[in-house]
């Protein structure tokens, strides 16, 4: 009987542990998706590049293609504004498209429309890699406050630390894919292939990375919630002593 109770208790604990890991990994995946504005945000940042390459092929004018992409990006931001949705990703998309459009029109080279995005991916790749090397993996820093563990994964949860490091290297690799594949096309002035491949490398790799991150964290130990520091209680006031004073 005792062994049976112990076995049942251990089974319940393992099930609870698995449920906690699954809940934490799902929360992490949802957070990563939100970080990119969800699927809608990913579309908002991908479609202007598609419009640019289509307009450029139709008009063969850098300025026309640039204004089409910028106009669509601004329209998407206005739609979000009217719907009272989060504007962070819409405005960042407009800002990125505006920089690319300005450089492209100023230089007269269509491939320069994609240059800011490529440089941004290089910067993100470097940031993820450095954070993993210095043992402050960016995915853990991003998700820790969301899961309630803050930075306990660094000192109290080595298994989760390894998972966050692995996930961060995954994202560093993802951010490296675009520059590695697209910079040769940029320097060879192959605008068509550059534009179409840039669009193809937009949403699918991000969703794949989010899914793989979920798998990594699902196998990791559940998060250890950070203990909230309690303020020192105020000393009790001896009412009798106070009232007895002259």
Buried (B, 14 or more C-beta within 10 A) or exposed (E): EEEEEEEEEEEEEEEEEEEEBBBBBEBBBBBBBEBBBBEBBBBBBBBBBBBBBBBBBEEEBBEBBBBBBBBBBBEBBEEBEEEEBBBEBBBBBBEBBBBBBBBBBEEEBBBBBBBBBBEBBBEBBEBBBEBBEEEBBBBBBBBBEBBBBBBBBBEBBEEBBBBBBBBBBBBBBBBBBBBEBBBEBBEEEBBEBBBBBBBEBBBEBBBEBBEBBBEBBBEBBBBBEBEEEEEEEEEEEEEEEEEEEE
